[in-house]
Each structure stands twice: as C-alpha cells, then as structure tokens.
Amino acid sequence: MATKKKTSGTPTIRIGVGGWNFEPWRGTFYPEGLAQKRELEFASRALTSIEVNGTFYGSQKPATFAKWHDETPDDFVFSLKASRYSTHRRVLAEAGESIERFFASGVLELKDKLGPINWQFAPTKQFDAEDFENFLKLLPQEVEGRAIRHAVEVRHASFVDPAFVALLRQYGVAAVVAGDSKYPQIADVTAPFVYARIMGTTEKPANGYTKAALDRWAKRVQEWAAGGAPDDLQTVGKTRKPAAKASARDVYLYVISGNKPANPAAAMALIERLKRDS
C-alpha cells in the first residue's frame, strides 16, 4: 500500500523486500523469461519500496541511482543501507568523513524516491551512550535542501537500554524494529516514521508466513500508521502518554532474510491485506 500524501496527516505505508536481484525469484516472483535488466521495473510495480543492500558494501555511481529513479513508478521509494565504513568502526564519532562521502556518492539522484537511510551496526557493536550520541550528531537532517530520514539497526543486547531510546527520540532517529528475529527487539517509536524489518518467513506457508502472522503484521502496520503502537512488541524505553490527538506516521516494512525465496510473496500478501482494510 503506497498512497501519495494529500495532507500532512495522511500516512504512507510502504512494503517491500531487500534488493531485487536474486536467482530463486526468477520463474517464481519474476515471470519466466523476464530479462534481468527489467527485474527492477517489475519488482517496483509489485511492491511499494525496496531496501538496497549494495550501498552497504560499496558506492554506486550517480548514473546508477538516476537509472533506478527512472525505471520505477512515481510513488516508489528506495531505502538505502548506509556504508559499512560509517558504522563498522570502533569510534563512531570519527565517522563524519565517511558519512559525507556516502551522501556525496550520488544518492540524491533518487530525488523524491530517496527514503530512509538504514545505518546497520555489527552484532558485536555495543552501546556506548557518549559515542553513539556523537554519531547521531553527525547524521544530517538535510542534504542539498532535501530532508533525510535516519534509522539505526542495532543488534547487540546492550542497546536494550532506555538511555538508547531516549537518545533516538532526542535526535528524531528511528530504531529499526527487528521482527521475528534473533536480534533484540526495540519497538519503541522514536521518530515521525517507523522502519521495520521482519525476518520470519519459512518454507511451508505458501506466502512465507501463515495467514495469522500476516494478519498480525498488517494490524501492527495500521496501528503505527494511525499514530499508535502495537502492544505485542517489546519496547524498552519509558512509556509515553498517548497524545490527545495521535499524529499519523509513515511506515516502511521490509521482509528480509528468513526463507528469502518467499519474501516477495509475503510482502505482496501484506500489501493486499492493507488495501483490503483501507
């Protein structure tokens, strides 16, 4: 479900997967005989967003981002995993130059199709409040006049700390919600949007998830979008009093890992549920 915002109070929900080049999707998600150069064109019309993993490992050319922009529908959005050279370092406060290089690499060629940036940390990276705050201070709120949304994906148990949640709220950065995952779940809403990665697809259900599980995730997405928060996910920060009038939020959810061949089917099943209930 991706709807263009008509007013500031209308949320946009985007559902997708990680990447689009995956051999087992050929002949299952992608029609037999579809040229590989048309896979992004196809995926971007079946889904409403894609999280790009390649930007984590190395820079893309500006022309590549421009090509992605031109091959996808007007209301499609890419979330990008930021460079590992920014996050996989001992002293996060020293990441400034790497962060600048990432934003200068051509990502702005995506224009309005540039969604949140996912800053993914190694499972071994532990929470150090001072150093992590110094990192958050380096994240630009805008680049060349374009507002930038940031999400951080932390995977060490030391981040299950109210101080971490408080820092994210202070800087308006989202905690990536790890769904159906071995990683710690921090489902506190800390930004004007929600970013979730669900990792529980298996081989047996046709869509990777059971109908009941898909229904649960669809309900959670709707609760986030309406300004609320699901009561069946783990939070670690101080409980906030509900606002008298909840503010609608954009939601980005990606079906990642698990039984990867089934991930597009799970994402499309969620999109259908959200369309049905809208």
FENURNOR-V28963 format. One record per helix or strand of 3 or more residues. SS is the DSSP state (helix for helix, strand for strand). FROM is the first residue (numbers start at 1). TO is the last residue. If there is no record, write none. Layout:
ss:SS from:FROM to:TO
ss:SS from:FROM to:TO
This chain:
ss:strand from:13 to:18
ss:helix from:23 to:25
ss:helix from:36 to:46
ss:strand from:49 to:52
ss:helix from:54 to:57
ss:helix from:62 to:71
ss:strand from:77 to:81
ss:helix from:84 to:87
ss:helix from:92 to:94
ss:helix from:96 to:103
ss:helix from:107 to:113
ss:strand from:114 to:120
ss:helix from:129 to:138
ss:strand from:150 to:153
ss:helix from:157 to:159
ss:helix from:162 to:171
ss:strand from:177 to:179
ss:strand from:193 to:198
ss:helix from:211 to:225
ss:strand from:250 to:255
ss:helix from:260 to:277
